[in-house]
Amino acid sequence: MAAKSSPTHYGTVAVTIHWLSALFIVMLIGSGFRATDTEGSVAKAGILQLHVPLGVTILLLTAGRIGWW
């Protein structure tokens, strides 16, 4: 499989970015629900310390994918 996409197939970079984004989105949703259900503000802050960088990572992966395209 080539690194760049062709008219008929996606390249390895596009596929890798796609699946990393999908994994991080699932993690983002899970951490968001977990933060919502958490009572203590210290525990909630700890969860959000994971949640916020995941959101930024997804943003950067999306921007990278658009740039790669």
Backbone hydrogen bonds, N-H to C=O, Kabsch-Sander energy under -0.5 kcal/mol:
donor,donor_aa,acceptor,acceptor_aa,energy
6,S,9,H,-3.0
12,T,2,A,-2.3
13,V,3,A,-1.2
14,A,3,A,-0.5
15,V,11,G,-2.2
16,T,12,T,-2.6
17,I,13,V,-2.6
18,H,14,A,-2.2
19,W,15,V,-2.4
20,L,16,T,-2.4
21,S,17,I,-2.5
22,A,18,H,-2.3
23,L,19,W,-2.3
24,F,20,L,-2.7
25,I,21,S,-2.4
26,V,22,A,-2.0
27,M,23,L,-2.2
28,L,24,F,-2.6
29,I,25,I,-2.6
30,G,26,V,-2.4
31,S,27,M,-2.7
32,G,28,L,-2.0
33,F,29,I,-2.4
34,R,30,G,-2.2
35,A,31,S,-2.4
36,T,32,G,-1.9
37,D,33,F,-1.8
38,T,34,R,-0.8
38,T,35,A,-0.5
44,K,40,G,-2.2
45,A,41,S,-2.2
46,G,42,V,-1.8
47,I,43,A,-1.9
48,L,44,K,-2.4
49,Q,45,A,-1.3
50,L,47,I,-1.4
51,H,47,I,-2.1
52,V,48,L,-2.3
54,L,50,L,-1.6
55,G,51,H,-1.9
56,V,52,V,-2.1
57,T,53,P,-2.6
58,I,54,L,-2.3
59,L,55,G,-2.1
60,L,56,V,-2.5
61,L,57,T,-2.7
62,T,58,I,-2.4
63,A,59,L,-2.5
64,G,60,L,-2.6
65,R,61,L,-2.3
66,I,62,T,-2.2
67,G,63,A,-2.3
68,W,64,G,-2.5
69,W,65,R,-1.9
